[in-house]
């Protein structure tokens, strides 16, 4: 009897694990399809049915996992901000900022993170910006994402300012605006999407520009 119960428990555990793995694969496929179609055809022209077909899942699966197109875009934005590593980019940025004392190295590391994260998140932010003109939910999401970026840049600016790293005459508000500007998706669009810069060149540029604008000469 005990042996039978053990076998049953192992089977149930295996079934649960298998379902979770399948759900994760389906979620990844849906996000990949949604990103490809949104960026190719735009937010309004892309339907849940097309996303489901491209991902080889049911429409119900997409709605159950994401609740519709706004939920998909939110998930894509969250994935983009995570970056490429196992540890989310925001966490890596915080850990580096607290461990590093040299402001030049801090900003250089921000440039490196920017080169990693911007190619993933900037196209999604630009998609949201375009959709916000006609879609109230996307307008709300644009405000939320912009506010979150401002919050992050305020934390970074305050760290430099309170450490006495910014040059005389640069206020905390100035520092926030400088970091907010150089982290903008519009700058990535201008230099990478339109002028053909590599992400690495873009990362070096924003780091050099932030150092020049913020640190003592």
C-alpha positions as CSV (number, residue, x, y, z in Angstrom):
1,X,0.0,0.0,0.0
2,X,2.8,2.4,1.0
3,X,4.6,1.6,-2.3
4,X,1.5,2.4,-4.3
5,X,1.1,5.8,-2.5
6,X,4.7,6.7,-3.2
7,X,4.3,5.9,-6.9
8,X,1.1,8.0,-7.0
9,X,2.9,11.0,-5.4
10,X,5.8,10.7,-7.8
11,X,3.4,10.6,-10.7
12,X,1.5,13.6,-9.5
13,X,4.8,15.6,-9.0
14,X,5.9,14.6,-12.5
15,X,2.5,15.7,-13.9
16,X,2.7,19.1,-12.2
17,X,6.3,19.6,-13.3
18,X,5.4,18.7,-16.8
19,X,2.4,21.1,-16.9
20,X,4.5,23.9,-15.6
21,X,7.2,23.3,-18.1
22,X,4.7,23.2,-20.9
23,X,3.1,26.4,-19.6
24,X,6.5,28.1,-19.6
25,X,7.2,27.0,-23.2
26,X,3.8,28.3,-24.3
27,X,4.3,31.6,-22.5
28,X,7.7,32.0,-24.2
29,X,6.3,31.2,-27.6
30,X,3.4,33.6,-27.2
31,X,5.7,36.4,-26.1
32,X,8.1,35.8,-29.0
33,X,5.2,35.8,-31.5
34,X,3.6,38.9,-30.0
35,X,6.9,40.8,-30.1
36,X,7.6,39.8,-33.7
37,X,4.0,40.8,-34.9
38,X,3.7,43.9,-32.8
39,X,7.0,45.3,-34.0
40,X,6.3,44.3,-37.6
41,X,2.7,45.3,-38.0
42,X,2.0,47.7,-35.1
43,X,-0.2,47.3,-32.0
44,X,-3.6,48.0,-33.5
45,X,-3.2,45.7,-36.6
46,X,-2.0,42.8,-34.5
47,X,-4.8,40.5,-33.2
48,X,-4.7,37.9,-30.4
49,X,-5.8,35.4,-33.0
50,X,-2.8,36.0,-35.1
51,X,-0.5,35.8,-32.1
52,X,-2.1,32.5,-31.0
53,X,-1.7,31.1,-34.5
54,X,2.0,32.2,-34.7
55,X,2.7,30.7,-31.3
56,X,0.7,27.5,-32.1
57,X,-1.5,27.8,-29.1
58,X,-5.2,28.5,-28.6
59,X,-6.6,32.0,-28.3
60,X,-7.9,31.0,-24.9
61,X,-4.4,30.2,-23.8
62,X,-3.2,33.7,-24.7
63,X,-6.1,35.3,-22.8
64,X,-5.7,33.1,-19.8
65,X,-2.0,33.9,-19.5
66,X,-2.0,37.6,-20.4
67,X,-5.5,38.9,-20.4
68,X,-5.2,40.4,-23.9
69,X,-2.9,42.8,-25.8
70,X,-2.2,45.2,-23.0
71,X,-1.1,42.4,-20.8
72,X,1.1,41.1,-23.5
73,X,2.8,44.4,-23.9
74,X,3.3,44.8,-20.2
75,X,4.9,41.3,-20.1
76,X,7.2,42.2,-23.0
77,X,8.2,45.4,-21.3
78,X,9.0,43.5,-18.1
79,X,11.0,41.0,-20.0
80,X,12.9,43.7,-21.8
81,X,13.9,45.4,-18.6
82,X,15.3,42.2,-17.2
83,X,18.1,42.2,-19.7
84,X,20.0,39.2,-20.9
85,X,21.3,37.8,-17.6
86,X,19.8,35.5,-15.1
87,X,19.8,38.3,-12.5
88,X,17.6,41.2,-13.6
89,X,19.4,44.2,-14.9
90,X,17.8,46.5,-12.3
91,X,19.2,44.3,-9.5
92,X,22.6,44.2,-11.1
93,X,22.6,47.9,-11.4
94,X,21.7,48.4,-7.7
95,X,24.4,46.0,-6.6
96,X,27.0,47.6,-8.7
97,X,26.1,51.1,-7.7
98,X,26.4,50.2,-4.0
99,X,29.6,48.3,-4.4
100,X,31.5,50.7,-6.6
101,X,32.9,54.0,-5.3
102,X,34.4,55.5,-8.5
103,X,31.6,57.5,-10.2
104,X,33.4,57.1,-13.6
105,X,33.2,53.4,-13.3
106,X,29.6,53.6,-12.1
107,X,28.6,55.5,-15.2
108,X,30.6,53.3,-17.5
109,X,28.7,50.3,-16.1
110,X,25.4,52.1,-16.7
111,X,26.5,52.5,-20.3
112,X,27.2,48.8,-20.5
113,X,23.9,47.9,-19.0
114,X,22.2,50.4,-21.4
115,X,23.8,48.7,-24.4
116,X,22.4,45.4,-23.1
117,X,18.9,46.5,-22.1
118,X,18.0,49.2,-24.6
119,X,17.8,46.9,-27.7
120,X,15.3,44.8,-25.8
121,X,13.2,47.5,-24.1
122,X,13.4,50.6,-26.4
123,X,11.4,49.0,-29.3
124,X,8.7,48.1,-26.9
125,X,8.6,51.6,-25.4
126,X,8.4,53.1,-28.9
127,X,5.6,50.7,-29.7
128,X,3.7,51.8,-26.6
129,X,4.3,55.5,-27.5
130,X,2.9,55.0,-31.0
131,X,-0.1,53.0,-29.7
132,X,-0.8,55.6,-26.9
133,X,-2.0,58.1,-29.5
134,X,-5.2,56.2,-30.0
135,X,-5.4,53.6,-27.3
136,X,-6.2,54.7,-23.7
137,X,-4.8,51.6,-22.1
138,X,-1.5,52.1,-24.0
139,X,-1.5,55.8,-22.9
140,X,-1.8,54.7,-19.3
141,X,1.0,52.1,-19.8
142,X,3.2,54.7,-21.3
143,X,2.7,57.0,-18.3
144,X,3.5,54.1,-16.0
145,X,6.7,53.1,-17.8
146,X,7.9,56.6,-18.0
147,X,7.2,57.2,-14.3
148,X,9.1,54.0,-13.5
149,X,12.1,55.1,-15.6
150,X,12.1,58.5,-13.9
151,X,12.0,56.7,-10.5
152,X,15.1,54.7,-11.4
153,X,17.0,57.6,-12.7
154,X,16.1,59.6,-9.6
155,X,17.6,56.8,-7.5
156,X,20.8,56.8,-9.6
157,X,21.1,60.6,-9.6
158,X,20.6,60.9,-5.9
159,X,23.4,58.3,-5.3
160,X,25.9,60.4,-7.3
161,X,24.6,63.7,-5.8
162,X,24.7,62.6,-2.1
163,X,28.1,61.0,-2.6
164,X,29.4,64.5,-3.8
165,X,30.3,63.1,-7.2
166,X,28.6,65.7,-9.4
167,X,30.3,68.9,-10.2
168,X,29.5,72.3,-8.7
169,X,26.4,73.9,-10.2
170,X,24.7,70.6,-11.1
171,X,21.6,70.3,-8.9
172,X,19.9,67.0,-8.1
173,X,17.0,68.0,-10.4
174,X,19.6,68.6,-13.2
175,X,21.2,65.2,-12.6
176,X,17.8,63.4,-12.7
177,X,17.0,65.1,-16.0
178,X,20.3,64.3,-17.5
179,X,20.0,60.6,-16.7
180,X,16.4,60.5,-17.8
181,X,17.3,62.0,-21.1
182,X,20.2,59.7,-21.8
183,X,18.2,56.6,-20.9
184,X,15.3,57.6,-23.2
185,X,14.1,55.2,-26.0
186,X,14.0,58.2,-28.3
187,X,17.8,58.6,-28.1
188,X,18.2,54.8,-28.9
189,X,15.8,55.2,-31.8
190,X,17.7,58.2,-33.2
191,X,21.2,56.7,-32.9
192,X,20.7,52.9,-33.3
193,X,17.5,52.5,-35.3
194,X,17.9,55.6,-37.6
195,X,21.7,56.2,-37.7
196,X,22.7,52.5,-37.6
197,X,24.9,52.7,-34.5
198,X,25.7,49.4,-32.7
199,X,24.4,49.0,-29.2
200,X,28.0,48.9,-28.0
201,X,28.7,52.3,-29.6
202,X,25.4,53.7,-28.2
203,X,26.4,52.4,-24.7
204,X,29.8,54.1,-24.8
205,X,28.2,57.3,-26.1
206,X,25.7,57.6,-23.3
207,X,28.3,56.9,-20.7
208,X,30.7,59.5,-22.1
209,X,27.8,62.0,-22.3
210,X,26.7,61.4,-18.7
211,X,30.2,61.7,-17.4
212,X,30.7,65.0,-19.3
213,X,27.4,66.4,-18.1
214,X,27.6,65.3,-14.5
215,X,31.2,64.8,-13.2
216,X,33.8,67.4,-12.4
217,X,36.0,68.3,-15.4
